[in-house]
Amino acid sequence: MNTTNVEGRGAVAGQVERPVRPLEIAAALRAYQQGDMDGVMVLVSRQACDEGAEWLERLNREAEVRYYEREQARARVDSAVRLLTGIHNLLYPAPVTTPDGLTMVFRPENPHEFMQALSDRIRALPDELAKL
């Protein structure tokens, strides 16, 4: 159970706090009222309320912008990982040594196909990364 107790006030056994929503607080401030620590509604100056509401609304807009910037950055990283993984997948597997000492090595039937595909992907990498 999640409870919050600040200096012995505000916590009730089993109480789960709901997340603070900046736009709800801004709307309350625009009504020129605010609840104090004891839950008593008090009147507050209009200027203070307007400034607080504007500040919260601006922070909320900035948070949305940061969220979308983060999502775009994640998409670019995911694309780069796919490109590099595609190149890595073309490499020959590492030699495998069995417990009895036998070493097995991958030998493709046509090594030129593998090398050409690897070369093509490596050459295309700068252009593909520039698109991100």
N, C-alpha and C positions, 0 to 999 in steps of 0.2 A: 504494500500500500504506500502511496506517495502522500506524505504530509509535509507541510512547511511550517516551521515554528520560528518566528523572528522575535527574539527577546520575550518569549512566552506568550505572544499574541498571535491570533489568527489561525492556530492549528486546532483541528478537531480530529479525534481519532477516526481513521478511515476516510477522511476527506481527501478528495483528489482535486487538485487545482486544475482549472481549465486554462489553456494557453491564453496569453495576453494577445489581443488583436489590436494593432495600432489604430486601425480605422474606427473601431468601436470607441476607443478612448478619444479619438479626435471628434467623433460625433457627440460624445458626452461633454467635451470641452466647448464645442460650438453651442451647446445648450446653456453655457455659463454656470454649470454646476459641477461639483466634484465631490466624491466621497472621501472622507478622511479615514484614518486607520481604524476607527471604531465603527465605520459604516454610516456615519451621520453625514447627510448631504449638506454642503455648505456652499454659499454663493461666493464666486471668485470674480476678480476684475475681468472685464471683457478683453482688455488688451492681453492679459496673461493667457486667457483661454484661447484667443485667436492665434497668438504666437505659438502656444503649445500645439494647437491643432495643425497649424501650417507646418511646424517642424515634424510632427508625426506623419503627416501626409507626404511630405518630401522624402522622409526616410523610407516610407513604404514604396514610393516610386523608384527610389534608388535601389532598394532591395529587389524589386522586380527586374530592373535593368541588369543587376548583377546576376540574377538567376538565369536570364536568357544568355548573357555573356558566358556564364559557366557551361551551359548546355551546348553552346556553339563550340567552345574549347574542347569539351568532351567528345563531340562528334569529330573534330579535327584529329584528336589523339587516337580515337578508334579507327579512323581511316588510315592514319599513319601506321598503326599497329597491324592492320590488315595488309598493307603494302609490304611491310618488312617481314611479316609472317609468311606471305606468299613467296618471298625470296628465300627465306630460311627453309621452307618446305621443299625447295628444289635441290638443296644440298644433299650430298650423299650421307647416309647414316654412318655413325661412328662404328669402327670395327667392334665386333663382339667376341669376347674370349669366354669359352665354356669352362666349367670347373676342371675338365681334364686337360686344359691347356690349349685346345684347338681354337684358332682365331679365324673368324669368318668375316669376310669383307664383301660389301655390295659391289657387284660389277654389272653395270647395265649392258644390255645387248647392243645398244647404239648410244655410246657416250656423247656423241656429237649432238644429239637431240637435247639431252639434258643440259649440256654446256650452252647450246644456243638459246634455250628457254631461259636459263639463268642470266645469260648476257643480256637478252632482250629486256628482262625485268629490271636489271640493274641500270641499264641505259635509260629506261623510261622513268626511273625513280625521281630524278630532279623535276621533271615536268609534272608528275603526279603530286609531288609534295608542294609544288608551286600553286596547284589548284586548290589546295587546302587553305 
